[in-house]
């Protein structure tokens, strides 16, 4: 079996919670400049998703 991040049939509730949390964070700190936002930007960078920050800023 290959590596899977999430399986919708098992993890739908977790994915929904993660989506809701991401929306909440972006509504409160769209530039990710708070202490938590800085930590999230670091995680995005570490996981190779730092391009997402640029896309978020673009709207």
N, CA, C and O of each residue as an XYZ file, in Angstrom:
236
protein
N       0.825     -1.207      0.000
C       0.000      0.000      0.000
C       0.861      1.259      0.000
O       1.875      1.336      0.693
N       0.443      2.224     -0.776
C       1.159      3.493     -0.858
C       0.824      4.415      0.296
O      -0.147      4.208      1.023
N       1.637      5.422      0.446
C       1.423      6.423      1.488
C       0.248      7.311      1.112
O       0.167      7.789     -0.019
N      -0.656      7.535      2.046
C      -1.794      8.420      1.825
C      -1.878      9.404      2.972
O      -1.735      9.032      4.137
N      -2.109     10.650      2.640
C      -2.235     11.674      3.667
C      -3.551     11.504      4.418
O      -3.574     11.518      5.648
N      -4.619     11.349      3.694
C      -5.931     11.190      4.321
C      -6.835     10.404      3.375
O      -6.691     10.460      2.154
N      -7.747      9.691      3.961
C      -8.751      8.983      3.176
C     -10.102      9.532      3.589
O     -10.487      9.467      4.757
N     -10.812     10.072      2.617
C     -12.055     10.787      2.880
C     -13.049      9.929      3.661
O     -13.758     10.441      4.527
N     -13.107      8.640      3.364
C     -14.088      7.800      4.049
C     -13.779      7.612      5.535
O     -14.671      7.288      6.319
N     -12.528      7.813      5.919
C     -12.139      7.674      7.324
C     -11.879      9.010      8.008
O     -12.042      9.132      9.222
N     -11.480      9.999      7.243
C     -10.989     11.245      7.826
C     -11.808     12.480      7.465
O     -11.322     13.601      7.614
N     -13.019     12.302      7.003
C     -13.836     13.445      6.581
C     -13.992     14.473      7.692
O     -13.917     15.674      7.433
N     -14.207     14.024      8.919
C     -14.387     14.965     10.026
C     -13.109     15.753     10.309
O     -13.172     16.942     10.620
N     -11.960     15.104     10.205
C     -10.688     15.801     10.419
C     -10.398     16.798      9.300
O      -9.911     17.901      9.551
N     -10.701     16.404      8.067
C     -10.488     17.304      6.934
C     -11.395     18.528      7.032
O     -10.975     19.643      6.724
N     -12.626     18.319      7.457
C     -13.557     19.433      7.633
C     -13.066     20.381      8.727
O     -13.123     21.600      8.567
N     -12.588     19.826      9.826
C     -12.060     20.653     10.920
C     -10.836     21.437     10.461
O     -10.688     22.610     10.803
N      -9.961     20.801      9.693
C      -8.764     21.482      9.185
C      -9.148     22.610      8.232
O      -8.561     23.692      8.280
N     -10.123     22.365      7.371
C     -10.589     23.400      6.443
C     -11.173     24.580      7.205
O     -10.877     25.734      6.894
N     -11.996     24.294      8.196
C     -12.607     25.358      8.991
C     -11.550     26.167      9.738
O     -11.636     27.393      9.805
N     -10.564     25.488     10.292
C      -9.487     26.164     11.017
C      -8.674     27.049     10.074
O      -8.319     28.173     10.429
N      -8.380     26.547      8.876
C      -7.634     27.341      7.897
C      -8.415     28.599      7.518
O      -7.834     29.680      7.417
N      -9.704     28.470      7.312
C     -10.532     29.640      6.985
C     -10.543     30.649      8.126
O     -10.461     31.855      7.892
N     -10.642     30.166      9.351
C     -10.647     31.040     10.516
C      -9.321     31.790     10.636
O      -9.306     33.000     10.859
N      -8.230     31.083     10.490
C      -6.904     31.705     10.576
C      -6.762     32.792      9.521
O      -6.316     33.900      9.820
N      -7.140     32.475      8.291
C      -6.984     33.452      7.211
C      -7.924     34.637      7.360
O      -7.594     35.740      6.925
N      -9.081     34.434      7.961
C      -9.989     35.565      8.163
C      -9.462     36.503      9.243
O      -9.686     37.712      9.180
N      -8.766     35.955     10.228
C      -8.233     36.766     11.330
C      -6.846     37.330     11.045
O      -6.497     38.404     11.535
N      -6.062     36.614     10.261
C      -4.669     36.999     10.018
C      -4.290     36.669      8.572
O      -3.489     35.764      8.339
N      -4.854     37.390      7.602
C      -4.641     37.036      6.199
C      -3.184     37.112      5.747
O      -2.799     36.438      4.792
N      -2.385     37.912      6.411
C      -0.966     38.021      6.046
C      -0.090     37.055      6.840
O       1.124     37.015      6.641
N      -0.695     36.281      7.733
C       0.027     35.342      8.596
C       1.186     36.032      9.315
O       2.320     35.553      9.296
N       0.880     37.163      9.949
C       1.912     37.935     10.626
C       1.850     37.821     12.144
O       2.742     38.310     12.837
N       0.813     37.186     12.665
C       0.741     36.972     14.113
C       1.771     35.905     14.498
O       2.415     35.312     13.633
N       1.916     35.674     15.790
C       2.845     34.628     16.239
C       2.458     33.273     15.641
O       3.311     32.514     15.183
N       1.169     32.991     15.655
C       0.691     31.733     15.079
C       0.884     31.720     13.562
O       1.267     30.703     12.983
N       0.616     32.857     12.932
C       0.807     32.958     11.491
C       2.248     32.724     11.082
O       2.518     32.052     10.087
N       3.173     33.281     11.852
C       4.601     33.068     11.581
C       4.934     31.576     11.669
O       5.668     31.050     10.833
N       4.394     30.905     12.678
C       4.639     29.469     12.833
C       4.055     28.696     11.653
O       4.664     27.742     11.167
N       2.888     29.104     11.200
C       2.266     28.433     10.057
C       3.064     28.656      8.782
O       3.212     27.744      7.969
N       3.580     29.876      8.606
C       4.423     30.128      7.429
C       5.670     29.252      7.461
O       6.093     28.742      6.424
N       6.260     29.072      8.633
C       7.425     28.202      8.762
C       7.064     26.761      8.398
O       7.813     26.093      7.685
N       5.925     26.286      8.882
C       5.491     24.932      8.526
C       5.258     24.789      7.026
O       5.631     23.778      6.430
N       4.645     25.793      6.418
C       4.444     25.750      4.969
C       5.779     25.641      4.246
O       5.914     24.879      3.289
N       6.761     26.403      4.705
C       8.093     26.352      4.109
C       8.712     24.964      4.294
O       9.235     24.382      3.344
N       8.651     24.440      5.514
C       9.266     23.144      5.804
C       8.638     22.011      5.001
O       9.315     21.043      4.652
N       7.356     22.130      4.711
C       6.674     21.106      3.929
C       6.654     21.429      2.437
O       5.943     20.783      1.668
N       7.436     22.434      2.030
C       7.538     22.770      0.616
C       6.289     23.400      0.050
O       6.038     23.307     -1.151
N       5.501     24.039      0.894
C       4.254     24.661      0.456
C       4.299     26.178      0.616
O       3.257     26.833      0.636
N       5.499     26.734      0.730
C       5.616     28.169      0.956
C       5.089     28.991     -0.216
O       4.791     30.173     -0.049
N       4.971     28.398     -1.378
C       4.363     29.079     -2.521
C       2.912     29.449     -2.194
O       2.376     30.408     -2.749
N       2.289     28.703     -1.309
C       0.909     28.979     -0.907
C       0.779     30.360     -0.289
O      -0.241     31.024     -0.477
N       1.791     30.808      0.446
C       1.739     32.138      1.063
C       1.649     33.204     -0.020
O       0.862     34.144      0.092
N       2.449     33.059     -1.062
C       2.411     34.029     -2.162
C       1.040     34.006     -2.838
O       0.500     35.061     -3.171
N       0.484     32.843     -3.039
C      -0.828     32.737     -3.674
C      -1.923     33.321     -2.792
O      -2.860     33.940     -3.297
N      -1.816     33.133     -1.484
C      -2.796     33.716     -0.571
C      -2.769     35.231     -0.656
O      -3.814     35.882     -0.641
N      -1.583     35.785     -0.744
C      -1.458     37.240     -0.830
C      -2.016     37.780     -2.139
O      -2.502     38.910     -2.194
N      -1.945     36.971     -3.196
C      -2.444     37.406     -4.498
C      -3.968     37.454     -4.521
O      -4.559     38.131     -5.362
N      -4.600     36.737     -3.598
C      -6.057     36.735     -3.530
C      -6.589     35.573     -4.251
O      -7.805     35.388     -4.311
